[in-house]
Amino acid sequence: MKEKKIYRPVNWKLGMSVSPDHFIATENYLLECILQNAKAFRAPFHYGLLPALDDDRSVAITLAGHGEQRTVVLESYKGITPGGYLILLDDPESKITCPCESEGEIPEEGWDILLNVVPFDRNPCGIPDINETPSRYPYVEPTYRLTLLPRNNRKSVAENYLYSVVIGLLRKQDGVYTLDGNYIPPSLSMASHSRLHEYMADFTREISILDNAVKKIVEKTVAQPNRTPIAENVLLLCKDFSHTLSMIYFEWRNKAHMLTPYEVVKTLTSFASTILTSLCFLSIKEKETMLKYFHEWNGISPSTFEQLLDEVVNKSYDHNRINQSLVAVQGMLHMLEELFTSLSRLEFIGQHRESIVISERQMQDTVSESNRWTLVD
């Protein structure tokens, strides 16, 4: 992408008259170079909340005031903007506020709380040294401000994209403003937010269950002397699925919490892609037969099964709506866990539910027959 430079380096000469403007121009030039380099080498979706340390939170937002006169208060934020600017706000004396919307139409989806930074603004700050002449504030800081944008107003987000980042979600229902506690802001890694920690724990558990279930299915199927066509096709699908699991195992085991949410969604979506691809290698009749067989054990119709997988694979990732992608992936994992766990518990792969019911009825009849007695006895 072609970048237009705004600031240029100062042409220093020995004996030239120097003013503060020359140093400010040099600072601006260096800052612009740093930000442009950061943007050029930044990976997609690699911005947002920094990883949280221990029990420390990377973002803290509250609401102040009552009724219609409420204010959004940003107490702290530690993160990176899409343009590569590092924000470290944690001063209790310098909270950033924004009044809640009190007029106009109330968007059903609420408002994105947007933190904006103007890197090249110079606002004096710090404690002046009374012994210094002339008196001055020792430091400067950029301008920070909060704005509220209706969630359907995607154009406004794009216009402020480089040095703006969504930090929360504000809703209004029955005249009451609330902060959406389920919202996950853009995050640099899965270690950046408590909700992401919870997702990772659930995903790791699901992957472990799936791995064990698939191995049991393969083991049982390989040991079957006379495999049915259904058993053969299930075996092929499980082989492909097991290969996908083995490809992600090492990275997931060693750096799962350091992956970005996008990388996690991409990794887990490969499970759905693997199954859909495996189904493509079956004839239409074989595919229908196997999906009907799956329906016996997970209760999901063939069309719904494929549709759920297809939606996960084709769902666009939105870094400002992380939760939407994670919920979809989580639902897909739960569905696969239920299916493969049920199959792994069968006596043999290819066994139908109705045969189990008939067997149970025969056992009940046998027990009932043995429990009968007569006067002759």
N, C-alpha and C positions, 0 to 999 in steps of 0.2 A: 504494500500500500504506500502510495506517495505521500510523504509528510511535508508540510509547509513549515519552515522555520520562522519563528517570530523574533527570536532574540539572536544576536550575533556576538562573537567574542570582541572584547575591547582591544584596540590596537595600542598597547602600552608603549610609551617612548620615554627614554631617560630624560628627566628634567621637565616633563609635561606637568601641567597644572592638574592636580588630582582632587576630585570631589567625591562625596558619598555615592553620587549617581553612578560613577564608574564601577564601584564595588557591587552595587545593586544590580547593574547590568550584567556583570560577570556571574553573580549568583543565579540570576534568571537564566542565563545561557546554559550554565552547568546543570541546573535543575531540569531545563527543557530537554537536554541531551539524555539525562538519566531516565526521564519519564518516557521518551521516545524509544530508547533502547529496551526498557522494561516492557513496553507494549509490544515491540517487535518480537521479543523472545518469549512472551507469555503464552502458555498453552491455552486452548479454548476452555472456558469455564473455570479457569484457575484464578479465582478471586473470591473475596468475601471474608467471613470470619476466620481469624487465626485459630490454630488449635488451642483449646483451653487447657490450662495447667491445673492439675488437681481439681479442687472444687471451684476454682475461679471461673467466672463466666466471661465470655468474650463480648457480650452485649447485655445491657441492662436498660430497659425502658419502663417508665411508669406513666400514670395519668394523674394530673393534679387538678384541683378545682371541683366544682359541683355542677350538675345539670348541663345546660347548654354551654356554659362557660368553662369548658374543660380544656386542658393543655397537655400535649404530649411532651414528656420530659426525657431527654436522653442523658442518662447518668454516666454511661461508659460504653465505649466501642473500641474493639481492637480488630482491625482487618485491613484489607487491601482493595482498592477500587479497581475496576476493569482496566483503567489506564496505568496501573502499577503504582499508585500513590499510597504509601503506608499511613494509616490513621491509627493513632494511639491516644484515645481520649479517656482519661480516668481521673480527672480533677473534680472533686466534689464542689469546688467553688466556681467552676465554669461549666455549668450544665447548659445544654442547648435545648431550647423549647420551641414549640410550634402550636398555635391555637387550633383546636379542632374545628372542622367545617360546621358552621351553624346555619348556613343559607344554601339554597340550591337543592337540586335533586340528590337524594341519598342513593349511591350506587349499591346494588344488591350484594356485590362481592366485596364491598368495603373499599378502603383506601390503602395503597402502599405507602409506608412511611419511608421517605427517601432522604438519605443523608448526602448532602452536597458539600464538596470542598473546592475552594478556588485557590490552587497552589501558589499563584503568583501574587496574591494579595499579601500585604505586609501590615499586620495589626500589632502595634506595640504591646508588650506584655512583660510580666516579671516585676520585681521589686526594685525601684530606683535606688542607686547609691547616693546618699545625701552628700557625700564628700566629693562627688564627681561633678565637674563643670565642663560643659553645660549639663544641667540635669536631664536625664533621659531614662526611658525604660530600656533595660539591657537586651531584651530579645524581641523577636517578632514571630507571629504565627499566621497561618493562612485563615481565610474566612470559612467558617462552618455554618451551615444552616439546615434546618429540617423543612421539608415540604410534604404535603399530602397529595397524592395523585390517585384518582379513581382507577381501580384495577383494569378497567376496560380501556384506559387511555394509554395504550402502549407507545404512541408516538412521542409523548412527553418524556417517557423513560429513555427512549432512544436518543432524543436531543441532548440529554444531560448524561449520556452513558459513561464517558471516559472517567469522570471524576465524581460520579454519583453511585450509590449502592443502596439497594433496598435493605432495610434493617428490621422491619416489622410490618404487621397488618392491623389496621384499625377498622373496627366495625361499629355500626350503630343499629340498635334494634329496640323498638318501643321507646325511642327517645333517650336511650342509654348508650353511652360510648364504652366500648370494651376493647382490650388488646387480645387478639387471637393467640391463645396459648399454644395452639397446635401448629402455628406457622413456623417454618424453618427458613431463616434468611439464607442468602447465598453464602456458602461455606467453602473454605479452602481445602478442608479434609473432613473425613468422617469423625475426627476427634475434636471438631470445632463446636459441637452443640450436643446437649444432653439427649435430645431426641434421636440424633444420629447414632449415638452410642447404643441406644435401645434397639434401633434398627439393625446395627451390626451384630449385636448379641443374638437377635432372632435369625438373621441371615446365616450366621455361622452354625447355629443349631440346626437349621433346615438343611444346610449343605451336608453336615455330618450324617443326618438321618437319611438323606437321599443317597449318599455314598454307600452306606451300609446296606440299604434296601436293594440298590442296583446290584451290588456284589452278590447278595443272596439269590437274587433272581437269576443272574448269570450262572452261579454255581448249581442251582437246582435244574436249570434248563440244560446245561451241558451234561449233567448226570442222567437226564432222561433217555432211556434206550430208544423209544419210538416217539419222536417229537412231532406234534401236529403242526400244520402250517401257521397257526396262531402262535405257538411256542417259538417257531423259527423266526417269525417276524418280531416278536417281543425281544428275542435274544439279539437280533440285529440292532434294534432301537437302543437297547441297553448298552450294547458295545459302543455305539456312537456317543451315547450320553456319558458313559464312563470315561471315554477319551476326552470329552470336554471338561469333565471334572478334574482329570489328571493335569490338563493344561493350565488350570487356574490355581491348583492346590498350593504350589510353593509360594507364589506371590501372596495369595490370600492368607496363608499361615504366618508369613513373616512381616507383612506390611499392610494388612487390611485396613487398620484405622488411619493410615496415612494416605490411603487412596482418596481421590476426590469423589464426591457424590456421583459425578458423571461417569467416572471409571467404574464405580460399583454397579451402577445401572447397566452400563455397557457389558460388564463381565457377566452379570446374572441374566441379562437378556439373551446371552448366547445359549442358555439352556432351552429357551423357547425356540430359538432359531434351529438348534440341533434337532429337536423333535420334528419340527415342520419340514426340515430338509430330509430327515429319514423317511417321513411319510410320503415324500415325493417319489421315492424309489420303489414304492409299492404300486401294484395295479389298483385300479379304482375299486375292484371287488375286494381285494386283500385289505386295502385301507379301510373300507367301510366295515368289514368284518372285525378288524382289530379295534376300531373306535367303538363299535358296539360292545366288544368284549370289555373295553375300558369302562364303558357306561355301566356294566354290571357291577363294577367294583368301586367306582367313585360317584355314581349317580348323576354324572354330567353327560348330557346328550352329545353325540358326535359333532354336530354343528357348533354347539356352544364351546366345546373343547377346543376346536380349531380357532374359533373366533377369539377366545381369550388369549391364546398364544399369539395370534396375529396382531391383536391390539397392543400387546406388550412390545412386540418386535417393531411395529410401525409407529409407536407413540413418540412424538417429538419431545426432546428433552428441553426443559426450561429451567435455567439456573435460579430464576426468581420464584419458581414453583417446584422446588425439589420434592416436596411431600407427594405431589401427584404421581411422579415417576416411581418413587419408592413404594407407595401404596399398591400400584399396579404390579410391580415386581414381587412384592410380598404376597399378593393374592395368587400369583402364578406359582410361587414356590409352595404355598399351602396346598394348592390343587395337586401339584406333582407329588408332594410328600404323601398325601392321602392315597393317591393312585399306586405309587410304587411300594408303599408300606403294605397295602392290602395284597398286592401281588406277591410280595416276598413271604407272606404268611401262608400262602396256599400250599397244599400238599404237593402239587406239581403245577407247572405253568401250562395254562390251557384249560385248567379245571373251571367249570362253570358253576355259578351260584346255585342253579337249580339242582345240580347233582349233589351238592352239600345238603340242601333241604331234604331231598329224597333219602339220603343216607341217614340224616338225623331222624326222619320219620320212621325208617326201618328199625333203627335202634330203639326208638320209643315203643314200637309195636312189639319188638322182641322182649323188652323189659316188662311190658304190660302182660305179655303171654306167660312169662316166667313167674309173675306175681299172682296169677290166677290160682284159686284152690276150690276144691269141691268137697262135699261130705264124704266122698269115697276116700279122699286123701286123709 
